[in-house]
Amino acid sequence: MTALQAERATLDDELAFYAKDPGKAPPKLKRQVSELTQSLAAQERFMAEQDSEIERINARFDQYLLRLLPMWRARQGSESPAPGR
């Protein structure tokens, strides 16, 4: 993502030359900016999907923990120390 942001900064510097009339910017530069904007958006979507997947997995394991804690407590309470210890 930082590589894309660095590339975006470079393109923004080039576009600054055409700040008064952006329509005069070369088509290649416009295309590069457009492609980079799309790439950044795709990266942001991917990161958002990864974050939601992490949240989903954490929620699933939190549910497992809620089910297991009572079982573990019951097991600890029913275990008696071994003879001679």
C-alpha positions as CSV (number, residue, x, y, z in Angstrom):
1,M,0.0,0.0,0.0
2,T,2.8,2.4,0.8
3,A,4.3,1.8,-2.6
4,L,1.1,2.8,-4.2
5,Q,0.9,5.9,-2.0
6,A,4.5,6.8,-3.0
7,E,3.6,6.4,-6.7
8,R,0.5,8.5,-6.1
9,A,2.6,11.3,-4.6
10,T,4.9,11.2,-7.6
11,L,1.9,11.5,-10.0
12,D,0.4,14.3,-7.9
13,D,3.7,16.2,-8.2
14,E,3.4,15.8,-12.0
15,L,-0.2,16.8,-12.0
16,A,0.7,20.0,-10.0
17,F,2.3,21.3,-13.2
18,Y,-1.1,21.2,-14.8
19,A,-3.0,22.6,-11.8
20,K,-4.2,25.7,-13.7
21,D,-5.7,23.6,-16.5
22,P,-6.0,19.9,-15.7
23,G,-7.4,19.2,-19.1
24,K,-3.9,19.9,-20.6
25,A,-2.4,16.9,-18.7
26,P,-1.1,14.2,-21.0
27,P,-3.5,11.3,-21.5
28,K,-0.8,8.9,-20.3
29,L,-0.6,10.8,-17.0
30,K,-4.4,10.8,-16.6
31,R,-4.5,7.1,-17.3
32,Q,-1.8,6.4,-14.7
33,V,-3.7,8.4,-12.1
34,S,-6.9,6.6,-12.9
35,E,-5.3,3.2,-12.7
36,L,-3.6,4.1,-9.5
37,T,-6.8,5.3,-8.0
38,Q,-8.5,2.0,-8.9
39,S,-5.5,0.1,-7.4
40,L,-5.7,2.0,-4.2
41,A,-9.5,1.4,-4.0
42,A,-9.0,-2.3,-4.6
43,Q,-6.3,-2.4,-1.8
44,E,-8.6,-0.6,0.6
45,R,-11.4,-3.0,-0.2
46,F,-9.1,-6.0,0.3
47,M,-7.9,-4.6,3.7
48,A,-11.5,-4.0,4.8
49,E,-12.4,-7.6,3.8
50,Q,-9.4,-8.9,5.8
51,D,-10.5,-6.8,8.8
52,S,-14.0,-8.2,8.6
53,E,-12.7,-11.7,8.3
54,I,-10.5,-11.2,11.4
55,E,-13.6,-9.9,13.3
56,R,-15.6,-12.9,12.1
57,I,-13.0,-15.4,13.3
58,N,-12.5,-13.6,16.6
59,A,-16.3,-13.7,17.2
60,R,-16.4,-17.4,16.4
61,F,-13.6,-18.2,18.9
62,D,-15.2,-15.9,21.5
63,Q,-18.4,-18.1,21.2
64,Y,-16.3,-21.2,21.6
65,L,-14.7,-19.8,24.7
66,L,-18.1,-19.0,26.2
67,R,-19.1,-22.6,25.6
68,L,-15.8,-24.1,26.9
69,L,-15.3,-22.0,30.0
70,P,-18.1,-23.7,32.0
71,M,-16.9,-27.1,30.9
72,W,-13.4,-26.4,32.0
73,R,-14.6,-25.0,35.3
74,A,-16.8,-28.1,35.9
75,R,-13.9,-30.4,35.0
76,Q,-11.5,-28.6,37.4
77,G,-14.1,-28.8,40.2
78,S,-14.6,-32.5,39.7
79,E,-11.0,-33.5,39.6
80,S,-9.6,-34.7,42.8
81,P,-5.9,-34.7,43.6
82,A,-4.1,-37.9,43.1
83,P,-3.5,-40.0,46.2
84,G,-0.2,-39.4,47.9
85,R,0.1,-35.8,46.6
